[in-house]
């Protein structure tokens, strides 16, 4: 009679079968893309959780006046689900929300949704090889694997200004827009001059009584080649070959402009940037009448140091008598308004914070506690060791959990290109784990470290860290002084996420599974 070694569970361990094979957190484009990628790998036992009552993520949450995509709609869509009936070249936000709903229905994801469910913590159960997710409803959801498809533009960032809570008027963030607030005739102030402000400011200028815009850092603004897509245009764009050709041109242009900025030779990047800056400044100046205001709106940092944007109306808005640009730093907020460093109190009725999102900072990434093997806390790990993840997807010490928007995963450009790449990556890893008869999957430490070092090495020639970008206050650089965006081309991102060596992961069987196997072997004997 053969003998086997008994595997005893930990004293507190209990055998647990996961509720789902995969739990996807987030029902924005990241979660939707992940669900489709899993289906393509033959994985259908999954659920998609989201804190909102509808799908769409940022396109459901952000409904401020003027909200629209700032990448041409024909590019800002899944490659496998292109559409040609956009109303404009740069579609308004509600059309992106409708697109998300359409994709969910077409790919049969509606029954996979569990909305109005906020995940409050994720803890790895090493004995069972699964993740335990606590929710705001007090229930626990377990999954063999977890895909964190939580978008970066999801957690509003309020400005750290003294007295903000003491403001006596109406206070709101653009990402939490209150449509019950009437702006007509009101004295309204907007803090922030990023991409959101470029859309918001012109959209409300006609409605408010007076608009004051507080600017810390000016933004590079380009002419927006936007246009309505009429019936004939839509009919043409519904033809797959034409639509694909337009998408290809846009993809190549984005690859050259965005990827080239981070991966191209320093001399080429510098010369190209300087070549573009002159005409851009000339056009910006042509939009503003007052010479003093004009110069305040022109960036002093280099093009590309922070996210530029496009608008045909934003700069012209400052030609109005009922719009004021304030560039003095804000000292504090009072019950009646905003006090700037020069001692002036700007009295207002409504204060709107267009101050962006918590993208790379402690307490926001991840947005809830994630505890891996041996009690390893992901937030503490990143805070101590810098943000890092293999291709933006996997971290050692955190088996069976993947991220869609992790550090060093996103190549600047269309967000959906990254989603397709990282979703393909994680679904391939899960499918391979199943094929091998394993229940755990974890990126190897040496592979992860090599990738991180490669990213850091490429960063050394990144112009974001040069005097060119001094004073840009860019979110391209995190609170550790790194730029956790993938320093590669979109082509490299596409290929490596789909064709990595499957042995970069280490596969295993959870202790509970080993116990079952051991018991079965004894019974057989």
C-alpha angles and dihedrals in degrees: 000000000000120000130221132199113251115234109209119199121233113275093257096037119117128186109255132181111209118246090226136013090229131017114198115200112208132035098212122105089292093058093040092051091047092052091052092046090053092050090052089057091051094256110135104152098093141112130209115217126196136171092220126077092237139038125255103080110209091010090058096042099044111068102144118142112282097016111160141145113273094204117070109273092233087065098036094072138079113282090228094049108042120164133196103196099087112141093222139017086249102037122215118251096257090062091055088051090050090048090055091052092048092052092048091054097042094052096043097247098132092089090050093061126106105180131183086042120126119193110222100180142359120209126180116232100209096185093057097029095233142107125251113210120195117206136201089251091065094249127121123226120194129200135177087223134019128206113196102209095171112146124230093232094060108088112065116223116217116203117259095235121147113250096018092133091051095064109124098203131064116306124189144152120233090238090058099043116181108213091190090069111098113216097180111126093353128132100245130186127195120200112203137039104212130119093294093052090051088062098037103046098060090040095060101030094094093048104048126075093230130354125208119189118199111206126192099167124014118231131226107250125195131189110271112232091207127148141164113262105224129201093276092047091050091049090053093046091051087070106097097216094051092044092049091049092052090048091050092052091049092047093052091047091050091046091054096043102041106024092039089056091062103031106030125101113282094240092052094046092049095046093046092048092051090046091056098040096067098057091040093055091045092054093045092052091050090061098058125067103194110075094210095050089042094061093045089060095052115094118235093199123080126277111266096026089111132010112294122205144194133244136149093196110035099082093041089056089074090064088073121100091222094057123077128191115209119191099169109110118259114252100184146328119248133190090267104037150302124325116205129204091264089064096251117139113213105205114215142166100209128034117198120191112209089174102133130230142305096261109154112010141103114276094027104060105085098015092215135028113286113190119187136180117338091008094296109168114214096210092050091045092054093042091053101036102028126254111304141151134160105265086338090291115082140035127195112247091035108085121191095010125107137180128219096198102030126147116291092014104097122077107199109260132063112010090214093061089062092046091055091048099047093040089053089049097053095040089053091051092050093047091050091050089055092045090056092050090244129135101201131060125183133167113248115252094230093051092048092048093048091053092048092049091049090054092048091048092053089048090064091079094041109124090214087084095051129092087260089080098042111136095013095118088209126184087213085087119061131215090271093059094253131114103232095195118113108265095213143086123276088244091058091047090050095048102041095049091054101037107035117138105269089220091070082088125065115221129204148154123258118244092248090056090050090052091052091049091048092051091047091051091052092049090050091051 
